[in-house]
Amino acid sequence: MTKLNGKTAVITGGSSGIGLATARRFAAEGATVFIMGRQQARLDAAITLLEGRGHAVQGDAGNLSDLDRLYDAVRVAGRRIDILFANAGAAIAGALGDISESDFDAVIGINMRGTLFTVQKALPLFNDDGAIILTGSIAGVKGRSGRSVYAASKAALRSFVRSWASDLKQRRIRVNLISPGPTDTASLSRASDAVRLELAAPILRGALGQPDEIAGAVLFLASRDAAFVNATELFADGGYAQV
């Protein structure tokens, strides 16, 4: 018996990196997966990897009309949602004194506003006893220079998780946060060897995380294995923020 047999999952930021690795895990465990991403070419490539269990909607999770189209696709397919992985996010660096209004709005717009409405708009389609997972970051508990807006947006998600788990307790919908450490995704593909070594140094094994390793932790939170895990933050960071 697969862990997600017959379940329906929605993943934003699902066309690459951690989102795609999680979509593949979910599909392999028997779920039907709806993914949203900005780039149609990436979505097309992702769908071929989902073993006939994937649906793709092109859009921006920070755009409320795009979110409506995502959930319309779920509805038209005759599905109700069991699992939501609100994974879409943005990271723009800027030290205090150099933060522009547009960069602030972009980060907060997707990481906080987009996440809130991704979850809220899903609720009418959500089955009771479901699972919601948000993507946080170790940045939410660290104080790295030049990352204050991003870090604040991820710390806010920890607060969302606590409040929403209480809001949804009557429906027995669990809400948790997965907080990865530095992970070898496309965003690091152009980083120099020196930058990659710097990011990996605080990880106890001395190597970056892999998207599938984070996906395994998300699968745990989405499955009945985590039935007694609620309103919490799970660090998948190789010890980066722990020691």
N, C-alpha and C positions, 0 to 999 in steps of 0.2 A: 504494500500500500504506500503510495507516494504521499508526502506531507501536505500537499495543497490540492489534492485531487478534487476536481469539480469547482474550485474556487475561481473567482474573478479578481484580478489585481490591476490597479492603475499605477503607472509610474511616470512622473514628470522628469524631464532630463534623462529620458530612457534610451536615447539613441547612441550613447557612447559611455565610456568610463564605468563608474560604479553603477549607474542606472542600467546600462546595457548588461553588465555582468549579473546584476540582480534579476533583470528580466529573463535572462537565460536560465538562471537557477530556478526561478519560479515556474517557467515553462517545463523544465525537466522534472519538476515535482508535481506536474499535473494541472497547473493553473492556466487559465486563459488570461493573456496579458495585453492591456492597452497601454501603449507608450506614446508620450508626447515629446517632441524635440523641435528645434527651430529649423534644422536643415533637412530638406526632403531627401537629399542623396544619402545622408547618414541613416535616416529612417528606413529608406528602401533597403539599405545594406543590413540594417538590424533585423528587419522582418524575416530575412532569409535565414537568420540564425535561431529563430524561435520555434522551430519544429512544427510549423503549421498552427501554432497556438497564439500568434501575435496579431494585433491590430495597431495601426499607426495613425496618429493625428498630428499634422504639422501645425505648430503654434508656439507661442511664447507664454509660459506659465505666469508671467507678470501682466498679461493682457486678459481682462475678465471675459471678453467676448470669445477669445480663443479657448478659455476654460469651459465656457458654455458649449462650444463645439465638441470638446473632448467628452464631456458628459452626455451630450446628445448622441455621440457615437456609441457609447455604452448602452444608452437607452434603446436606440434603434436596433442594436444587436440583441435586444431582449435579455440583457444582463442586469444583475445587481452587484454591487461592489462588496467584496469581503475584505480586501486589503488595499490600502493606499500608501504608496511610498512617495512622499512629497520631497523629491530629491533635487529639483531644479534650483540653481543658485548662481550667484555672480560674485566675483572677487576682484576688486580694483584697489590697488595699493595707493597710499597717500599719507604722508606724515602730517601731523598737525601743523597748520600754517600753509599747507599746500592742497588741502581738500577742497575740491570744487563742488558747487551746488549740483551740477549734473552728475558727477560721480557718486555723491551721497544719495541722490534720488535713484540712480540706477541700482545701487546695492540694496538699499532699503526696499525699493520697489519690487524686486524679485525675491529677496531673502525673507523679508517680513510680510509685506503686503501680498505678494504672490503666494507665499505659503499659506497665509491665513485664508485667502479666498479659494485656493486649491482644496483645502480641507472643508471649508464651509459649504462650497457649492457641491461637494460630493455627498453631503449628509442625506439629502432626500433619496439617494440611490443606495445608501449603505444598509447592509444587513446588520442586525444586532449580532453581538459576539464577534465583531470584526476587529481588525487591527490597523492602526494608523502609525506610520513611522516617518519621522522627519529627519532630514540630514543636517546635523550640526557640524561641529568641528572642534578640534582641540583649541582652536583660536578663541573659542568662547571662554576658556579658563586660563589662557596664556596672555602675555602682554608684549607681543612682538611689535617692534617699531614699524610704523608705516601701515599698520593693519587695523587701526582703531575702529573704523566704520564697519569693516567686515566682521571683526571680532564682536562688536556690539550687536550686530544683526544676528549672529549665531548664538550669543548669550540670550537674546530675546526668545529664541526658539525653545530654550530650556524652560523658560517661564511659560510659554504657550503650552508645552507638554503637560506641565503640572495643572494648569487651569483647565485645559480641554479634557484631561482624564477625569476631572471632577464633573465637568459639564456633561460628559457622556456616560457617566457611571450607571445611569438607569438603563441604558441600552447595552451595557457590558462591552463597550468598544474600548479596547486598550489603546493608549497613546504613548509612544516611546520615542526617544531620540537616539540615533546612532551618530557617534562623533568620531570620524576617522582621523588618523594622523596623516602625515605626508604619504600620498599614494601615487603610484606610477601610472597616471592617466595622461590623456592627450595634452592637458594643460602644462605638463612638465616635459613634453616631447622636445621642446626647443631650448630647454634649460641647459646650461653648460654643465660639464662634469663637476666643476667646483661647486656649483649651486646644489646639484643633486647630492654630493657628498656632505655638504653642510646640512641639508635637510635630513639626511639619513643618520647623521652622527648621534643625535639624542635617542634614536630608536635602539632598544637593547640589543637587537640582533645585528644592527649596523646596516640594514637594508630597508629600502622603501617598501611600504605595503603594496599589495597587488589588488586590483579591483575585485577579483573573485574572492579574495580573503574578506573584504568588507561585505561582499554580497552574502557570504556564508553567515555573517552575524545578522544581517537584515533578514535572511530566511528564518533564522532562529526566532527573531522578534515577531515575524509574521505568522509563525506556525503555532500549533497547540503546545509545542515544547515550552513556549513562553507564556502559558496560560496564566501564571501567577506573577508575571512581570508587567508592571504598569506604572506610568508616570515617572519613568526613570531615564537616565542617560547611560548608554552603554558605550564605553570607549573602545574602539578598535584601532589602537594607535601604537601597538608594539611596545607600550610602556612609556612613550614619549612624554606624556603629561602627568605620569604617575610617580616617577622616581627622579 
